Amino acid sequence: MAEIAKEVQAEILSKIKSGIPAVKLSKDYGVHIQTIYGWLRKSVSGPSYSELNKYKN
């Protein structure tokens, strides 16, 4: 499996945090949704379950 460039990861996370659903970005970029959720878990410092869930649209 090819690694996703850090710039693309940052772009996807930025779009999610601005309100674009993770599912849509997963389809648009061809990145598995669980990969995106993993990035979210790593990007949010001290995340609570509810904080992570608000990004799962």
PDBQT receptor file of N, H, CA, C and O in Angstrom, charges set to zero:
ATOM      1  N   MET A   1       0.847  -1.177   0.000  1.00  0.00    +0.000 N 
ATOM      2  CA  MET A   1       0.000   0.000   0.000  1.00  0.00    +0.000 C 
ATOM      3  C   MET A   1       0.894   1.242   0.000  1.00  0.00    +0.000 C 
ATOM      4  O   MET A   1       1.861   1.323   0.757  1.00  0.00    +0.000 OA
ATOM      5  N   ALA A   2       0.562   2.188  -0.843  1.00  0.00    +0.000 N 
ATOM      6  H   ALA A   2      -0.224   2.122  -1.458  1.00  0.00    +0.000 HD
ATOM      7  CA  ALA A   2       1.342   3.423  -0.946  1.00  0.00    +0.000 C 
ATOM      8  C   ALA A   2       1.014   4.349   0.224  1.00  0.00    +0.000 C 
ATOM      9  O   ALA A   2      -0.129   4.439   0.674  1.00  0.00    +0.000 OA
ATOM     10  N   GLU A   3       2.042   5.024   0.695  1.00  0.00    +0.000 N 
ATOM     11  H   GLU A   3       2.970   4.951   0.329  1.00  0.00    +0.000 HD
ATOM     12  CA  GLU A   3       1.834   5.979   1.788  1.00  0.00    +0.000 C 
ATOM     13  C   GLU A   3       1.298   7.289   1.224  1.00  0.00    +0.000 C 
ATOM     14  O   GLU A   3       1.720   7.733   0.156  1.00  0.00    +0.000 OA
ATOM     15  N   ILE A   4       0.378   7.893   1.936  1.00  0.00    +0.000 N 
ATOM     16  H   ILE A   4       0.035   7.532   2.803  1.00  0.00    +0.000 HD
ATOM     17  CA  ILE A   4      -0.217   9.161   1.528  1.00  0.00    +0.000 C 
ATOM     18  C   ILE A   4       0.723  10.292   1.961  1.00  0.00    +0.000 C 
ATOM     19  O   ILE A   4       1.209  10.304   3.092  1.00  0.00    +0.000 OA
ATOM     20  N   ALA A   5       0.970  11.228   1.065  1.00  0.00    +0.000 N 
ATOM     21  H   ALA A   5       0.575  11.218   0.146  1.00  0.00    +0.000 HD
ATOM     22  CA  ALA A   5       1.859  12.352   1.361  1.00  0.00    +0.000 C 
ATOM     23  C   ALA A   5       1.325  13.155   2.550  1.00  0.00    +0.000 C 
ATOM     24  O   ALA A   5       0.117  13.324   2.714  1.00  0.00    +0.000 OA
ATOM     25  N   LYS A   6       2.249  13.641   3.368  1.00  0.00    +0.000 N 
ATOM     26  H   LYS A   6       3.230  13.504   3.234  1.00  0.00    +0.000 HD
ATOM     27  CA  LYS A   6       1.874  14.432   4.559  1.00  0.00    +0.000 C 
ATOM     28  C   LYS A   6       1.041  15.650   4.173  1.00  0.00    +0.000 C 
ATOM     29  O   LYS A   6       0.146  16.051   4.917  1.00  0.00    +0.000 OA
ATOM     30  N   GLU A   7       1.328  16.237   3.018  1.00  0.00    +0.000 N 
ATOM     31  H   GLU A   7       2.055  15.911   2.414  1.00  0.00    +0.000 HD
ATOM     32  CA  GLU A   7       0.579  17.414   2.568  1.00  0.00    +0.000 C 
ATOM     33  C   GLU A   7      -0.879  17.054   2.298  1.00  0.00    +0.000 C 
ATOM     34  O   GLU A   7      -1.788  17.823   2.610  1.00  0.00    +0.000 OA
ATOM     35  N   VAL A   8      -1.089  15.875   1.715  1.00  0.00    +0.000 N 
ATOM     36  H   VAL A   8      -0.350  15.250   1.462  1.00  0.00    +0.000 HD
ATOM     37  CA  VAL A   8      -2.454  15.420   1.420  1.00  0.00    +0.000 C 
ATOM     38  C   VAL A   8      -3.181  15.104   2.724  1.00  0.00    +0.000 C 
ATOM     39  O   VAL A   8      -4.357  15.436   2.878  1.00  0.00    +0.000 OA
ATOM     40  N   GLN A   9      -2.484  14.465   3.660  1.00  0.00    +0.000 N 
ATOM     41  H   GLN A   9      -1.529  14.195   3.534  1.00  0.00    +0.000 HD
ATOM     42  CA  GLN A   9      -3.089  14.186   4.966  1.00  0.00    +0.000 C 
ATOM     43  C   GLN A   9      -3.537  15.484   5.626  1.00  0.00    +0.000 C 
ATOM     44  O   GLN A   9      -4.657  15.582   6.127  1.00  0.00    +0.000 OA
ATOM     45  N   ALA A  10      -2.653  16.478   5.623  1.00  0.00    +0.000 N 
ATOM     46  H   ALA A  10      -1.743  16.398   5.216  1.00  0.00    +0.000 HD
ATOM     47  CA  ALA A  10      -2.974  17.767   6.248  1.00  0.00    +0.000 C 
ATOM     48  C   ALA A  10      -4.157  18.426   5.560  1.00  0.00    +0.000 C 
ATOM     49  O   ALA A  10      -5.014  19.015   6.219  1.00  0.00    +0.000 OA
ATOM     50  N   GLU A  11      -4.207  18.330   4.241  1.00  0.00    +0.000 N 
ATOM     51  H   GLU A  11      -3.511  17.852   3.705  1.00  0.00    +0.000 HD
ATOM     52  CA  GLU A  11      -5.316  18.924   3.481  1.00  0.00    +0.000 C 
ATOM     53  C   GLU A  11      -6.640  18.253   3.846  1.00  0.00    +0.000 C 
ATOM     54  O   GLU A  11      -7.645  18.930   4.062  1.00  0.00    +0.000 OA
ATOM     55  N   ILE A  12      -6.636  16.932   3.913  1.00  0.00    +0.000 N 
ATOM     56  H   ILE A  12      -5.820  16.382   3.738  1.00  0.00    +0.000 HD
ATOM     57  CA  ILE A  12      -7.852  16.189   4.258  1.00  0.00    +0.000 C 
ATOM     58  C   ILE A  12      -8.308  16.542   5.673  1.00  0.00    +0.000 C 
ATOM     59  O   ILE A  12      -9.488  16.812   5.898  1.00  0.00    +0.000 OA
ATOM     60  N   LEU A  13      -7.380  16.540   6.620  1.00  0.00    +0.000 N 
ATOM     61  H   LEU A  13      -6.422  16.321   6.438  1.00  0.00    +0.000 HD
ATOM     62  CA  LEU A  13      -7.743  16.867   8.004  1.00  0.00    +0.000 C 
ATOM     63  C   LEU A  13      -8.273  18.286   8.133  1.00  0.00    +0.000 C 
ATOM     64  O   LEU A  13      -9.207  18.544   8.892  1.00  0.00    +0.000 OA
ATOM     65  N   SER A  14      -7.676  19.194   7.394  1.00  0.00    +0.000 N 
ATOM     66  H   SER A  14      -6.917  18.984   6.777  1.00  0.00    +0.000 HD
ATOM     67  CA  SER A  14      -8.138  20.581   7.418  1.00  0.00    +0.000 C 
ATOM     68  C   SER A  14      -9.570  20.684   6.901  1.00  0.00    +0.000 C 
ATOM     69  O   SER A  14     -10.393  21.401   7.469  1.00  0.00    +0.000 OA
ATOM     70  N   LYS A  15      -9.855  19.969   5.830  1.00  0.00    +0.000 N 
ATOM     71  H   LYS A  15      -9.186  19.386   5.369  1.00  0.00    +0.000 HD
ATOM     72  CA  LYS A  15     -11.203  20.002   5.260  1.00  0.00    +0.000 C 
ATOM     73  C   LYS A  15     -12.220  19.368   6.202  1.00  0.00    +0.000 C 
ATOM     74  O   LYS A  15     -13.347  19.849   6.317  1.00  0.00    +0.000 OA
ATOM     75  N   ILE A  16     -11.825  18.290   6.878  1.00  0.00    +0.000 N 
ATOM     76  H   ILE A  16     -10.909  17.900   6.785  1.00  0.00    +0.000 HD
ATOM     77  CA  ILE A  16     -12.731  17.658   7.835  1.00  0.00    +0.000 C 
ATOM     78  C   ILE A  16     -13.046  18.623   8.969  1.00  0.00    +0.000 C 
ATOM     79  O   ILE A  16     -14.201  18.774   9.367  1.00  0.00    +0.000 OA
ATOM     80  N   LYS A  17     -12.020  19.266   9.479  1.00  0.00    +0.000 N 
ATOM     81  H   LYS A  17     -11.082  19.143   9.156  1.00  0.00    +0.000 HD
ATOM     82  CA  LYS A  17     -12.220  20.189  10.600  1.00  0.00    +0.000 C 
ATOM     83  C   LYS A  17     -13.015  21.421  10.200  1.00  0.00    +0.000 C 
ATOM     84  O   LYS A  17     -13.590  22.094  11.055  1.00  0.00    +0.000 OA
ATOM     85  N   SER A  18     -13.052  21.727   8.885  1.00  0.00    +0.000 N 
ATOM     86  H   SER A  18     -12.585  21.180   8.190  1.00  0.00    +0.000 HD
ATOM     87  CA  SER A  18     -13.865  22.853   8.424  1.00  0.00    +0.000 C 
ATOM     88  C   SER A  18     -15.309  22.435   8.154  1.00  0.00    +0.000 C 
ATOM     89  O   SER A  18     -16.147  23.270   7.812  1.00  0.00    +0.000 OA
ATOM     90  N   GLY A  19     -15.600  21.139   8.308  1.00  0.00    +0.000 N 
ATOM     91  H   GLY A  19     -14.920  20.460   8.586  1.00  0.00    +0.000 HD
ATOM     92  CA  GLY A  19     -16.980  20.700   8.205  1.00  0.00    +0.000 C 
ATOM     93  C   GLY A  19     -17.315  19.759   7.071  1.00  0.00    +0.000 C 
ATOM     94  O   GLY A  19     -18.459  19.318   6.969  1.00  0.00    +0.000 OA
ATOM     95  N   ILE A  20     -16.368  19.436   6.219  1.00  0.00    +0.000 N 
ATOM     96  H   ILE A  20     -15.438  19.794   6.302  1.00  0.00    +0.000 HD
ATOM     97  CA  ILE A  20     -16.638  18.510   5.116  1.00  0.00    +0.000 C 
ATOM     98  C   ILE A  20     -16.629  17.087   5.685  1.00  0.00    +0.000 C 
ATOM     99  O   ILE A  20     -15.695  16.716   6.396  1.00  0.00    +0.000 OA
ATOM    100  N   PRO A  21     -17.648  16.295   5.383  1.00  0.00    +0.000 N 
ATOM    101  CA  PRO A  21     -17.727  14.943   5.945  1.00  0.00    +0.000 C 
ATOM    102  C   PRO A  21     -16.539  14.065   5.539  1.00  0.00    +0.000 C 
ATOM    103  O   PRO A  21     -16.085  14.094   4.395  1.00  0.00    +0.000 OA
ATOM    104  N   ALA A  22     -16.052  13.290   6.503  1.00  0.00    +0.000 N 
ATOM    105  H   ALA A  22     -16.421  13.267   7.432  1.00  0.00    +0.000 HD
ATOM    106  CA  ALA A  22     -14.931  12.388   6.263  1.00  0.00    +0.000 C 
ATOM    107  C   ALA A  22     -15.265  11.375   5.171  1.00  0.00    +0.000 C 
ATOM    108  O   ALA A  22     -14.399  11.009   4.376  1.00  0.00    +0.000 OA
ATOM    109  N   VAL A  23     -16.499  10.930   5.132  1.00  0.00    +0.000 N 
ATOM    110  H   VAL A  23     -17.202  11.227   5.777  1.00  0.00    +0.000 HD
ATOM    111  CA  VAL A  23     -16.911   9.950   4.123  1.00  0.00    +0.000 C 
ATOM    112  C   VAL A  23     -16.753  10.517   2.712  1.00  0.00    +0.000 C 
ATOM    113  O   VAL A  23     -16.275   9.828   1.811  1.00  0.00    +0.000 OA
ATOM    114  N   LYS A  24     -17.152  11.763   2.526  1.00  0.00    +0.000 N 
ATOM    115  H   LYS A  24     -17.541  12.323   3.258  1.00  0.00    +0.000 HD
ATOM    116  CA  LYS A  24     -17.024  12.406   1.211  1.00  0.00    +0.000 C 
ATOM    117  C   LYS A  24     -15.553  12.524   0.813  1.00  0.00    +0.000 C 
ATOM    118  O   LYS A  24     -15.187  12.223  -0.323  1.00  0.00    +0.000 OA
ATOM    119  N   LEU A  25     -14.716  12.961   1.749  1.00  0.00    +0.000 N 
ATOM    120  H   LEU A  25     -15.013  13.205   2.671  1.00  0.00    +0.000 HD
ATOM    121  CA  LEU A  25     -13.294  13.118   1.447  1.00  0.00    +0.000 C 
ATOM    122  C   LEU A  25     -12.633  11.775   1.182  1.00  0.00    +0.000 C 
ATOM    123  O   LEU A  25     -11.725  11.677   0.357  1.00  0.00    +0.000 OA
ATOM    124  N   SER A  26     -13.084  10.746   1.875  1.00  0.00    +0.000 N 
ATOM    125  H   SER A  26     -13.822  10.826   2.545  1.00  0.00    +0.000 HD
ATOM    126  CA  SER A  26     -12.572   9.401   1.642  1.00  0.00    +0.000 C 
ATOM    127  C   SER A  26     -12.799   8.996   0.190  1.00  0.00    +0.000 C 
ATOM    128  O   SER A  26     -11.902   8.467  -0.468  1.00  0.00    +0.000 OA
ATOM    129  N   LYS A  27     -13.998   9.249  -0.294  1.00  0.00    +0.000 N 
ATOM    130  H   LYS A  27     -14.726   9.679   0.240  1.00  0.00    +0.000 HD
ATOM    131  CA  LYS A  27     -14.323   8.923  -1.688  1.00  0.00    +0.000 C 
ATOM    132  C   LYS A  27     -13.569   9.816  -2.660  1.00  0.00    +0.000 C 
ATOM    133  O   LYS A  27     -13.038   9.337  -3.662  1.00  0.00    +0.000 OA
ATOM    134  N   ASP A  28     -13.519  11.118  -2.368  1.00  0.00    +0.000 N 
ATOM    135  H   ASP A  28     -13.951  11.507  -1.554  1.00  0.00    +0.000 HD
ATOM    136  CA  ASP A  28     -12.868  12.074  -3.262  1.00  0.00    +0.000 C 
ATOM    137  C   ASP A  28     -11.376  11.792  -3.431  1.00  0.00    +0.000 C 
ATOM    138  O   ASP A  28     -10.843  11.900  -4.535  1.00  0.00    +0.000 OA
ATOM    139  N   TYR A  29     -10.706  11.432  -2.338  1.00  0.00    +0.000 N 
ATOM    140  H   TYR A  29     -11.140  11.344  -1.441  1.00  0.00    +0.000 HD
ATOM    141  CA  TYR A  29      -9.254  11.234  -2.365  1.00  0.00    +0.000 C 
ATOM    142  C   TYR A  29      -8.846   9.770  -2.538  1.00  0.00    +0.000 C 
ATOM    143  O   TYR A  29      -7.673   9.471  -2.757  1.00  0.00    +0.000 OA
ATOM    144  N   GLY A  30      -9.815   8.864  -2.440  1.00  0.00    +0.000 N 
ATOM    145  H   GLY A  30     -10.769   9.106  -2.262  1.00  0.00    +0.000 HD
ATOM    146  CA  GLY A  30      -9.496   7.448  -2.568  1.00  0.00    +0.000 C 
ATOM    147  C   GLY A  30      -8.715   6.907  -1.380  1.00  0.00    +0.000 C 
ATOM    148  O   GLY A  30      -7.895   6.000  -1.523  1.00  0.00    +0.000 OA
ATOM    149  N   VAL A  31      -8.978   7.474  -0.205  1.00  0.00    +0.000 N 
ATOM    150  H   VAL A  31      -9.643   8.211  -0.088  1.00  0.00    +0.000 HD
ATOM    151  CA  VAL A  31      -8.312   7.043   1.028  1.00  0.00    +0.000 C 
ATOM    152  C   VAL A  31      -9.353   6.335   1.890  1.00  0.00    +0.000 C 
ATOM    153  O   VAL A  31     -10.458   6.844   2.078  1.00  0.00    +0.000 OA
ATOM    154  N   HIS A  32      -9.000   5.167   2.410  1.00  0.00    +0.000 N 
ATOM    155  H   HIS A  32      -8.102   4.754   2.257  1.00  0.00    +0.000 HD
ATOM    156  CA  HIS A  32      -9.939   4.411   3.231  1.00  0.00    +0.000 C 
ATOM    157  C   HIS A  32     -10.365   5.247   4.437  1.00  0.00    +0.000 C 
ATOM    158  O   HIS A  32      -9.551   5.942   5.045  1.00  0.00    +0.000 OA
ATOM    159  N   ILE A  33     -11.637   5.168   4.768  1.00  0.00    +0.000 N 
ATOM    160  H   ILE A  33     -12.298   4.603   4.275  1.00  0.00    +0.000 HD
ATOM    161  CA  ILE A  33     -12.199   5.970   5.855  1.00  0.00    +0.000 C 
ATOM    162  C   ILE A  33     -11.505   5.686   7.192  1.00  0.00    +0.000 C 
ATOM    163  O   ILE A  33     -11.310   6.605   7.987  1.00  0.00    +0.000 OA
ATOM    164  N   GLN A  34     -11.135   4.442   7.446  1.00  0.00    +0.000 N 
ATOM    165  H   GLN A  34     -11.293   3.696   6.799  1.00  0.00    +0.000 HD
ATOM    166  CA  GLN A  34     -10.461   4.111   8.702  1.00  0.00    +0.000 C 
ATOM    167  C   GLN A  34      -9.077   4.752   8.783  1.00  0.00    +0.000 C 
ATOM    168  O   GLN A  34      -8.603   5.075   9.872  1.00  0.00    +0.000 OA
ATOM    169  N   THR A  35      -8.433   4.934   7.641  1.00  0.00    +0.000 N 
ATOM    170  H   THR A  35      -8.818   4.672   6.756  1.00  0.00    +0.000 HD
ATOM    171  CA  THR A  35      -7.143   5.630   7.605  1.00  0.00    +0.000 C 
ATOM    172  C   THR A  35      -7.331   7.081   8.038  1.00  0.00    +0.000 C 
ATOM    173  O   THR A  35      -6.544   7.608   8.824  1.00  0.00    +0.000 OA
ATOM    174  N   ILE A  36      -8.367   7.713   7.528  1.00  0.00    +0.000 N 
ATOM    175  H   ILE A  36      -9.007   7.285   6.889  1.00  0.00    +0.000 HD
ATOM    176  CA  ILE A  36      -8.659   9.103   7.888  1.00  0.00    +0.000 C 
ATOM    177  C   ILE A  36      -8.974   9.205   9.376  1.00  0.00    +0.000 C 
ATOM    178  O   ILE A  36      -8.491  10.118  10.044  1.00  0.00    +0.000 OA
ATOM    179  N   TYR A  37      -9.778   8.282   9.906  1.00  0.00    +0.000 N 
ATOM    180  H   TYR A  37     -10.171   7.540   9.362  1.00  0.00    +0.000 HD
ATOM    181  CA  TYR A  37     -10.098   8.305  11.331  1.00  0.00    +0.000 C 
ATOM    182  C   TYR A  37      -8.837   8.126  12.177  1.00  0.00    +0.000 C 
ATOM    183  O   TYR A  37      -8.718   8.723  13.247  1.00  0.00    +0.000 OA
ATOM    184  N   GLY A  38      -7.907   7.316  11.707  1.00  0.00    +0.000 N 
ATOM    185  H   GLY A  38      -8.004   6.831  10.838  1.00  0.00    +0.000 HD
ATOM    186  CA  GLY A  38      -6.642   7.153  12.411  1.00  0.00    +0.000 C 
ATOM    187  C   GLY A  38      -5.861   8.456  12.457  1.00  0.00    +0.000 C 
ATOM    188  O   GLY A  38      -5.289   8.809  13.488  1.00  0.00    +0.000 OA
ATOM    189  N   TRP A  39      -5.839   9.167  11.339  1.00  0.00    +0.000 N 
ATOM    190  H   TRP A  39      -6.303   8.880  10.501  1.00  0.00    +0.000 HD
ATOM    191  CA  TRP A  39      -5.174  10.478  11.299  1.00  0.00    +0.000 C 
ATOM    192  C   TRP A  39      -5.845  11.432  12.277  1.00  0.00    +0.000 C 
ATOM    193  O   TRP A  39      -5.168  12.192  12.970  1.00  0.00    +0.000 OA
ATOM    194  N   LEU A  40      -7.165  11.396  12.334  1.00  0.00    +0.000 N 
ATOM    195  H   LEU A  40      -7.715  10.778  11.771  1.00  0.00    +0.000 HD
ATOM    196  CA  LEU A  40      -7.896  12.274  13.255  1.00  0.00    +0.000 C 
ATOM    197  C   LEU A  40      -7.517  11.971  14.699  1.00  0.00    +0.000 C 
ATOM    198  O   LEU A  40      -7.284  12.886  15.489  1.00  0.00    +0.000 OA
ATOM    199  N   ARG A  41      -7.456  10.691  15.043  1.00  0.00    +0.000 N 
ATOM    200  H   ARG A  41      -7.645   9.947  14.401  1.00  0.00    +0.000 HD
ATOM    201  CA  ARG A  41      -7.095  10.316  16.407  1.00  0.00    +0.000 C 
ATOM    202  C   ARG A  41      -5.720  10.851  16.773  1.00  0.00    +0.000 C 
ATOM    203  O   ARG A  41      -5.506  11.310  17.895  1.00  0.00    +0.000 OA
ATOM    204  N   LYS A  42      -4.786  10.792  15.829  1.00  0.00    +0.000 N 
ATOM    205  H   LYS A  42      -4.960  10.419  14.917  1.00  0.00    +0.000 HD
ATOM    206  CA  LYS A  42      -3.423  11.260  16.085  1.00  0.00    +0.000 C 
ATOM    207  C   LYS A  42      -3.337  12.783  16.100  1.00  0.00    +0.000 C 
ATOM    208  O   LYS A  42      -2.476  13.343  16.777  1.00  0.00    +0.000 OA
ATOM    209  N   SER A  43      -4.216  13.458  15.364  1.00  0.00    +0.000 N 
ATOM    210  H   SER A  43      -4.916  13.002  14.814  1.00  0.00    +0.000 HD
ATOM    211  CA  SER A  43      -4.118  14.912  15.225  1.00  0.00    +0.000 C 
ATOM    212  C   SER A  43      -4.768  15.685  16.365  1.00  0.00    +0.000 C 
ATOM    213  O   SER A  43      -4.428  16.843  16.605  1.00  0.00    +0.000 OA
ATOM    214  N   VAL A  44      -5.693  15.054  17.062  1.00  0.00    +0.000 N 
ATOM    215  H   VAL A  44      -5.970  14.113  16.867  1.00  0.00    +0.000 HD
ATOM    216  CA  VAL A  44      -6.413  15.723  18.133  1.00  0.00    +0.000 C 
ATOM    217  C   VAL A  44      -5.714  15.363  19.439  1.00  0.00    +0.000 C 
ATOM    218  O   VAL A  44      -5.613  14.189  19.793  1.00  0.00    +0.000 OA
ATOM    219  N   SER A  45      -5.236  16.373  20.149  1.00  0.00    +0.000 N 
ATOM    220  H   SER A  45      -5.318  17.327  19.862  1.00  0.00    +0.000 HD
ATOM    221  CA  SER A  45      -4.531  16.070  21.397  1.00  0.00    +0.000 C 
ATOM    222  C   SER A  45      -5.540  15.800  22.496  1.00  0.00    +0.000 C 
ATOM    223  O   SER A  45      -6.426  16.614  22.758  1.00  0.00    +0.000 OA
ATOM    224  N   GLY A  46      -5.397  14.654  23.133  1.00  0.00    +0.000 N 
ATOM    225  H   GLY A  46      -4.677  13.993  22.920  1.00  0.00    +0.000 HD
ATOM    226  CA  GLY A  46      -6.302  14.281  24.207  1.00  0.00    +0.000 C 
ATOM    227  C   GLY A  46      -7.744  14.209  23.781  1.00  0.00    +0.000 C 
ATOM    228  O   GLY A  46      -8.607  14.791  24.439  1.00  0.00    +0.000 OA
ATOM    229  N   PRO A  47      -8.041  13.500  22.679  1.00  0.00    +0.000 N 
ATOM    230  CA  PRO A  47      -9.426  13.488  22.182  1.00  0.00    +0.000 C 
ATOM    231  C   PRO A  47     -10.366  12.709  23.086  1.00  0.00    +0.000 C 
ATOM    232  O   PRO A  47      -9.997  11.704  23.694  1.00  0.00    +0.000 OA
ATOM    233  N   SER A  48     -11.563  13.197  23.150  1.00  0.00    +0.000 N 
ATOM    234  H   SER A  48     -11.862  14.014  22.657  1.00  0.00    +0.000 HD
ATOM    235  CA  SER A  48     -12.606  12.433  23.817  1.00  0.00    +0.000 C 
ATOM    236  C   SER A  48     -13.377  11.703  22.728  1.00  0.00    +0.000 C 
ATOM    237  O   SER A  48     -13.279  12.038  21.548  1.00  0.00    +0.000 OA
ATOM    238  N   TYR A  49     -14.131  10.719  23.134  1.00  0.00    +0.000 N 
ATOM    239  H   TYR A  49     -14.210  10.447  24.093  1.00  0.00    +0.000 HD
ATOM    240  CA  TYR A  49     -14.917   9.950  22.180  1.00  0.00    +0.000 C 
ATOM    241  C   TYR A  49     -15.884  10.861  21.425  1.00  0.00    +0.000 C 
ATOM    242  O   TYR A  49     -16.062  10.706  20.217  1.00  0.00    +0.000 OA
ATOM    243  N   SER A  50     -16.503  11.799  22.120  1.00  0.00    +0.000 N 
ATOM    244  H   SER A  50     -16.358  11.925  23.101  1.00  0.00    +0.000 HD
ATOM    245  CA  SER A  50     -17.463  12.697  21.474  1.00  0.00    +0.000 C 
ATOM    246  C   SER A  50     -16.775  13.641  20.480  1.00  0.00    +0.000 C 
ATOM    247  O   SER A  50     -17.360  13.984  19.453  1.00  0.00    +0.000 OA
ATOM    248  N   GLU A  51     -15.547  14.059  20.772  1.00  0.00    +0.000 N 
ATOM    249  H   GLU A  51     -15.071  13.780  21.607  1.00  0.00    +0.000 HD
ATOM    250  CA  GLU A  51     -14.824  14.917  19.826  1.00  0.00    +0.000 C 
ATOM    251  C   GLU A  51     -14.538  14.164  18.539  1.00  0.00    +0.000 C 
ATOM    252  O   GLU A  51     -14.700  14.716  17.451  1.00  0.00    +0.000 OA
ATOM    253  N   LEU A  52     -14.114  12.907  18.647  1.00  0.00    +0.000 N 
ATOM    254  H   LEU A  52     -13.982  12.458  19.531  1.00  0.00    +0.000 HD
ATOM    255  CA  LEU A  52     -13.846  12.129  17.450  1.00  0.00    +0.000 C 
ATOM    256  C   LEU A  52     -15.131  11.859  16.669  1.00  0.00    +0.000 C 
ATOM    257  O   LEU A  52     -15.131  11.893  15.438  1.00  0.00    +0.000 OA
ATOM    258  N   ASN A  53     -16.211  11.596  17.375  1.00  0.00    +0.000 N 
ATOM    259  H   ASN A  53     -16.211  11.569  18.374  1.00  0.00    +0.000 HD
ATOM    260  CA  ASN A  53     -17.471  11.293  16.704  1.00  0.00    +0.000 C 
ATOM    261  C   ASN A  53     -18.026  12.468  15.917  1.00  0.00    +0.000 C 
ATOM    262  O   ASN A  53     -18.715  12.261  14.918  1.00  0.00    +0.000 OA
ATOM    263  N   LYS A  54     -17.750  13.682  16.335  1.00  0.00    +0.000 N 
ATOM    264  H   LYS A  54     -17.191  13.850  17.147  1.00  0.00    +0.000 HD
ATOM    265  CA  LYS A  54     -18.311  14.821  15.598  1.00  0.00    +0.000 C 
ATOM    266  C   LYS A  54     -17.716  14.927  14.192  1.00  0.00    +0.000 C 
ATOM    267  O   LYS A  54     -18.303  15.578  13.328  1.00  0.00    +0.000 OA
ATOM    268  N   TYR A  55     -16.557  14.298  13.948  1.00  0.00    +0.000 N 
ATOM    269  H   TYR A  55     -16.080  13.769  14.650  1.00  0.00    +0.000 HD
ATOM    270  CA  TYR A  55     -15.952  14.312  12.618  1.00  0.00    +0.000 C 
ATOM    271  C   TYR A  55     -16.434  13.160  11.752  1.00  0.00    +0.000 C 
ATOM    272  O   TYR A  55     -16.179  13.143  10.548  1.00  0.00    +0.000 OA
ATOM    273  N   LYS A  56     -17.123  12.206  12.345  1.00  0.00    +0.000 N 
ATOM    274  H   LYS A  56     -17.329  12.220  13.324  1.00  0.00    +0.000 HD
ATOM    275  CA  LYS A  56     -17.617  11.053  11.601  1.00  0.00    +0.000 C 
ATOM    276  C   LYS A  56     -19.002  11.369  11.065  1.00  0.00    +0.000 C 
ATOM    277  O   LYS A  56     -20.012  11.070  11.703  1.00  0.00    +0.000 OA
ATOM    278  N   ASN A  57     -19.039  11.970   9.899  1.00  0.00    +0.000 N 
ATOM    279  H   ASN A  57     -18.219  12.213   9.381  1.00  0.00    +0.000 HD
ATOM    280  CA  ASN A  57     -20.330  12.352   9.319  1.00  0.00    +0.000 C 
ATOM    281  C   ASN A  57     -20.845  11.300   8.424  1.00  0.00    +0.000 C 
ATOM    282  O   ASN A  57     -21.922  11.452   7.848  1.00  0.00    +0.000 OA
TER     283      ASN A  57
